[in-house]
Amino acid sequence: MPKHRVPPRFILILWPVIGKLLLVIYGIKNLKADGSSIISFHLRRYKGPIKVLNDGSEVKTGDTIMELHLNNAWFKRRRKLNLKASQSLRETLGCSAQDLHFLAQQVAGGMFGNITALHGTTLLHVAARRLGFQVDELPDSLWNRGARFYMAGLMQLYHLRGDEVSRLKDKPWELREVWLSRVALLTKYGPKNP
């Protein structure tokens, strides 16, 4: 499989500016008011054909879904600590799971209305699968190539490439779509019944 293009390091100076623009354009908010969460989000209406998830849940046109994003500021704080991908992977997974527990409590309590599912596109789909997300391939499109190029730049900027881990450095980073139904979120991460 051919290696995919990654942004040259000298243009990565533009990535924080692009990130701030995306926050404004999409209205992306941090999951926790204090900005400490690894997860950010925005709510949107699903516009595609009916999507049947692995647990049998359906996402229909017009349903509200929560679009997940990673909080770049969280990674920036870790970068200042000089953590590399191999050192911080466990922390990233642990913090993501904590945020999903927090999100499940919010959803169970009626926050965010009646969202049908969580959705995202990511290069970190192996980690997302470990967290319980369904991972699907994306079609090759100009939009997806642009998203992959941008995310590959973020991976470089925040030292998430994992190049020092031999099993990761030769693998191409593929952009994937990830889904987690409301039911699966509450089952896996929700408050437990006494």
GUNUTI-516739 format. One record per residue (C-alpha): residue number from 1; residue in three letters; x, y, z. Coordinates in steps of 0.5 Angstrom, whole numbers, m for minus. Layout:
<recs>
(rec NUM, 'ALA', (X, Y, Z))
...
</recs>
This chain:
<recs>
(rec 1, 'MET', (0, 0, 0))
(rec 2, 'PRO', (3, 7, m2))
(rec 3, 'LYS', (5, 12, 3))
(rec 4, 'HIS', (0, 18, 4))
(rec 5, 'ARG', (2, 25, 3))
(rec 6, 'VAL', (4, 28, 10))
(rec 7, 'PRO', (4, 36, 10))
(rec 8, 'PRO', (12, 39, 10))
(rec 9, 'ARG', (14, 41, 17))
(rec 10, 'PHE', (15, 48, 15))
(rec 11, 'ILE', (7, 49, 14))
(rec 12, 'LEU', (5, 46, 20))
(rec 13, 'ILE', (5, 53, 23))
(rec 14, 'LEU', (m1, 54, 20))
(rec 15, 'TRP', (m5, 48, 23))
(rec 16, 'PRO', (m6, 52, 30))
(rec 17, 'VAL', (m10, 58, 26))
(rec 18, 'ILE', (m14, 53, 21))
(rec 19, 'GLY', (m16, 49, 28))
(rec 20, 'LYS', (m18, 56, 31))
(rec 21, 'LEU', (m22, 57, 24))
(rec 22, 'LEU', (m25, 50, 25))
(rec 23, 'LEU', (m28, 51, 32))
(rec 24, 'VAL', (m31, 57, 30))
(rec 25, 'ILE', (m34, 55, 23))
(rec 26, 'TYR', (m37, 48, 26))
(rec 27, 'GLY', (m38, 51, 33))
(rec 28, 'ILE', (m34, 46, 36))
(rec 29, 'LYS', (m34, 46, 44))
(rec 30, 'ASN', (m30, 42, 49))
(rec 31, 'LEU', (m34, 37, 53))
(rec 32, 'LYS', (m32, 40, 60))
(rec 33, 'ALA', (m33, 47, 61))
(rec 34, 'ASP', (m26, 48, 64))
(rec 35, 'GLY', (m23, 45, 58))
(rec 36, 'SER', (m20, 39, 61))
(rec 37, 'SER', (m23, 34, 56))
(rec 38, 'ILE', (m19, 30, 51))
(rec 39, 'ILE', (m26, 30, 47))
(rec 40, 'SER', (m29, 36, 44))
(rec 41, 'PHE', (m36, 36, 40))
(rec 42, 'HIS', (m41, 39, 36))
(rec 43, 'LEU', (m48, 37, 35))
(rec 44, 'ARG', (m51, 36, 27))
(rec 45, 'ARG', (m57, 33, 24))
(rec 46, 'TYR', (m55, 27, 20))
(rec 47, 'LYS', (m56, 28, 12))
(rec 48, 'GLY', (m54, 21, 9))
(rec 49, 'PRO', (m58, 14, 8))
(rec 50, 'ILE', (m60, 10, 14))
(rec 51, 'LYS', (m54, 7, 17))
(rec 52, 'VAL', (m55, 1, 21))
(rec 53, 'LEU', (m50, 0, 26))
(rec 54, 'ASN', (m46, m6, 29))
(rec 55, 'ASP', (m51, m7, 35))
(rec 56, 'GLY', (m57, m6, 30))
(rec 57, 'SER', (m59, 1, 32))
(rec 58, 'GLU', (m61, 6, 26))
(rec 59, 'VAL', (m58, 13, 24))
(rec 60, 'LYS', (m64, 16, 20))
(rec 61, 'THR', (m64, 22, 16))
(rec 62, 'GLY', (m65, 28, 20))
(rec 63, 'ASP', (m63, 25, 27))
(rec 64, 'THR', (m59, 29, 31))
(rec 65, 'ILE', (m51, 26, 32))
(rec 66, 'MET', (m46, 28, 36))
(rec 67, 'GLU', (m40, 30, 32))
(rec 68, 'LEU', (m33, 28, 36))
(rec 69, 'HIS', (m27, 32, 35))
(rec 70, 'LEU', (m20, 31, 39))
(rec 71, 'ASN', (m19, 37, 43))
(rec 72, 'ASN', (m12, 40, 40))
(rec 73, 'ALA', (m11, 44, 47))
(rec 74, 'TRP', (m10, 38, 51))
(rec 75, 'PHE', (m5, 35, 46))
(rec 76, 'LYS', (m1, 42, 46))
(rec 77, 'ARG', (m1, 41, 54))
(rec 78, 'ARG', (2, 34, 53))
(rec 79, 'ARG', (7, 36, 48))
(rec 80, 'LYS', (10, 41, 53))
(rec 81, 'LEU', (11, 36, 57))
(rec 82, 'ASN', (15, 33, 52))
(rec 83, 'LEU', (11, 26, 51))
(rec 84, 'LYS', (12, 22, 45))
(rec 85, 'ALA', (6, 18, 42))
(rec 86, 'SER', (9, 11, 45))
(rec 87, 'GLN', (9, 15, 52))
(rec 88, 'SER', (2, 18, 52))
(rec 89, 'LEU', (m2, 12, 48))
(rec 90, 'ARG', (m4, 9, 55))
(rec 91, 'GLU', (m6, 16, 58))
(rec 92, 'THR', (m10, 18, 51))
(rec 93, 'LEU', (m14, 12, 52))
(rec 94, 'GLY', (m15, 13, 59))
(rec 95, 'CYS', (m17, 20, 58))
(rec 96, 'SER', (m22, 18, 53))
(rec 97, 'ALA', (m25, 13, 57))
(rec 98, 'GLN', (m26, 18, 62))
(rec 99, 'ASP', (m29, 23, 58))
(rec 100, 'LEU', (m34, 18, 55))
(rec 101, 'HIS', (m36, 16, 62))
(rec 102, 'PHE', (m37, 23, 63))
(rec 103, 'LEU', (m41, 24, 57))
(rec 104, 'ALA', (m45, 18, 58))
(rec 105, 'GLN', (m47, 21, 65))
(rec 106, 'GLN', (m49, 27, 61))
(rec 107, 'VAL', (m53, 24, 56))
(rec 108, 'ALA', (m57, 19, 61))
(rec 109, 'GLY', (m59, 26, 65))
(rec 110, 'GLY', (m62, 29, 59))
(rec 111, 'MET', (m56, 33, 56))
(rec 112, 'PHE', (m56, 34, 49))
(rec 113, 'GLY', (m63, 32, 47))
(rec 114, 'ASN', (m64, 26, 44))
(rec 115, 'ILE', (m58, 24, 40))
(rec 116, 'THR', (m58, 18, 36))
(rec 117, 'ALA', (m50, 16, 36))
(rec 118, 'LEU', (m43, 19, 36))
(rec 119, 'HIS', (m39, 20, 30))
(rec 120, 'GLY', (m33, 22, 28))
(rec 121, 'THR', (m27, 21, 23))
(rec 122, 'THR', (m20, 20, 25))
(rec 123, 'LEU', (m13, 17, 24))
(rec 124, 'LEU', (m13, 14, 31))
(rec 125, 'HIS', (m19, 9, 29))
(rec 126, 'VAL', (m15, 3, 32))
(rec 127, 'ALA', (m15, 7, 39))
(rec 128, 'ALA', (m23, 8, 37))
(rec 129, 'ARG', (m24, 1, 36))
(rec 130, 'ARG', (m21, m1, 43))
(rec 131, 'LEU', (m26, 4, 46))
(rec 132, 'GLY', (m32, 1, 43))
(rec 133, 'PHE', (m33, 5, 37))
(rec 134, 'GLN', (m35, 1, 30))
(rec 135, 'VAL', (m30, 3, 25))
(rec 136, 'ASP', (m32, 4, 18))
(rec 137, 'GLU', (m28, 5, 11))
(rec 138, 'LEU', (m29, 12, 8))
(rec 139, 'PRO', (m30, 13, 0))
(rec 140, 'ASP', (m24, 16, m3))
(rec 141, 'SER', (m26, 23, m4))
(rec 142, 'LEU', (m23, 30, m5))
(rec 143, 'TRP', (m26, 32, 2))
(rec 144, 'ASN', (m23, 26, 5))
(rec 145, 'ARG', (m16, 27, 3))
(rec 146, 'GLY', (m16, 34, 5))
(rec 147, 'ALA', (m19, 32, 12))
(rec 148, 'ARG', (m13, 26, 12))
(rec 149, 'PHE', (m8, 31, 10))
(rec 150, 'TYR', (m10, 36, 16))
(rec 151, 'MET', (m10, 31, 21))
(rec 152, 'ALA', (m4, 28, 19))
(rec 153, 'GLY', (m1, 35, 20))
(rec 154, 'LEU', (m4, 35, 27))
(rec 155, 'MET', (m1, 28, 28))
(rec 156, 'GLN', (6, 31, 27))
(rec 157, 'LEU', (5, 37, 30))
(rec 158, 'TYR', (3, 34, 37))
(rec 159, 'HIS', (8, 28, 36))
(rec 160, 'LEU', (3, 23, 35))
(rec 161, 'ARG', (6, 19, 29))
(rec 162, 'GLY', (9, 14, 33))
(rec 163, 'ASP', (15, 14, 29))
(rec 164, 'GLU', (19, 12, 35))
(rec 165, 'VAL', (15, 5, 35))
(rec 166, 'SER', (17, 1, 30))
(rec 167, 'ARG', (11, m3, 28))
(rec 168, 'LEU', (7, 4, 27))
(rec 169, 'LYS', (12, 8, 23))
(rec 170, 'ASP', (12, 4, 17))
(rec 171, 'LYS', (4, 3, 17))
(rec 172, 'PRO', (0, 9, 13))
(rec 173, 'TRP', (m5, 13, 17))
(rec 174, 'GLU', (m12, 11, 14))
(rec 175, 'LEU', (m18, 16, 15))
(rec 176, 'ARG', (m24, 12, 18))
(rec 177, 'GLU', (m31, 14, 20))
(rec 178, 'VAL', (m32, 12, 27))
(rec 179, 'TRP', (m39, 11, 30))
(rec 180, 'LEU', (m42, 9, 37))
(rec 181, 'SER', (m50, 9, 38))
(rec 182, 'ARG', (m53, 12, 44))
(rec 183, 'VAL', (m55, 5, 47))
(rec 184, 'ALA', (m48, 3, 46))
(rec 185, 'LEU', (m45, 9, 50))
(rec 186, 'LEU', (m50, 8, 55))
(rec 187, 'THR', (m49, 1, 56))
(rec 188, 'LYS', (m41, 1, 56))
(rec 189, 'TYR', (m40, 8, 59))
(rec 190, 'GLY', (m46, 10, 63))
(rec 191, 'PRO', (m48, 10, 70))
(rec 192, 'LYS', (m49, 3, 73))
(rec 193, 'ASN', (m55, 1, 76))
(rec 194, 'PRO', (m55, m1, 84))
</recs>
